[in-house]
Amino acid sequence: MDTTRRDAIGLAGMTAAAAALTAVGGRNARAATPRLGSREKTLFWAATITPCDKSGRFDPGAFKDVLAWFKHNGADGVVVLGTSGEFPHFSVAERKLVTETALKNKQGLNVIVGPGTSNLPETIELARHAQDNGADGLLVIPPFYFNNPPVEGLTRYYTGLFDAVTIPINLYHIPGTSEAPISLELLKSLAQYPHLAGIKDSSGNAEGYKAFVEAYPALNMRTGTNSNLETAFAHGMGAILADGNVFTKLCADVFAAYRAKQDIKPALDKLRAAQRGVQGLGGSPAAMKYGLSLQMGGPPIYPRAPMVEPSTEQKAAIKLALDKLKDMA
């Protein structure tokens, strides 16, 4: 690529049994010496998009520029091939290429890779590939399609993965999409593994997220939504944010305020206002790609089928909102 760009179900309504697991789980998590994949816990990972060209093919040159953009604007790390990265839309071979491109162009970022599939052999294959190429950790969605698999089955699935690799593994709680929630009971069943690093909680459920962080204080129970950032900071946890694509610097500013022991509220209010002001982004990777390409000022970044580009009207609204944000900066 010649042109450069560089110049959500939750855990609401905990039962008494789940509350009991909280205390046990916390003790188990502290009993091991967890390997979390980063020296610090309270870091900001951007849940990066996977750039494609107009034909829908992965664009390695654009991805290199995107990673440089994240680093320049203050991200501590990236999660590659998560939900924002459209991971189910890429083949195993393509996912290996995306992973290799990210890890060859880390820019000093902490890189967590999503190897999850609906079958254990391919998940292990992608996890080993990420480990062999220098990933700092993994973010692994439960096997999806069949709704609400039993904890026993999920334990067997994740045990197979934990036994196959040694790098830090984070479980991905996004039950509104996967239909397979991460529970305190599941975490307890895996607590003996020192490379159980934590979770990403994208449910947005405040009560459920609070239960996670209180049950496993030694792990990094990252929030996947900015609505739970106050709780994350109060417990020394990090965040993996899709907002980090279009609002990279605004997200980074919240973490900078936290590290400087300043009041995070002004920076957090600014991020949330920006998010509300740019209607049409939502959770759509296609819209995020369009917004990110506008922010970077470079060539377009395209989605992959079945995603489609935002409509002309949506593009106009996103551009207008982002232009207003620039004027306010």
Beta strands, then each sheet from edge to edge (+ up, - down):
strand 1: 44-47
strand 2: 77-80
strand 3: 110-113
strand 4: 137-140
strand 5: 169-173
strand 6: 196-201
strand 7: 220-223
strand 8: 239-241
sheet 1: 7+ 6+ 5+ 4+ 3+ 2+ 1+ 8+
end
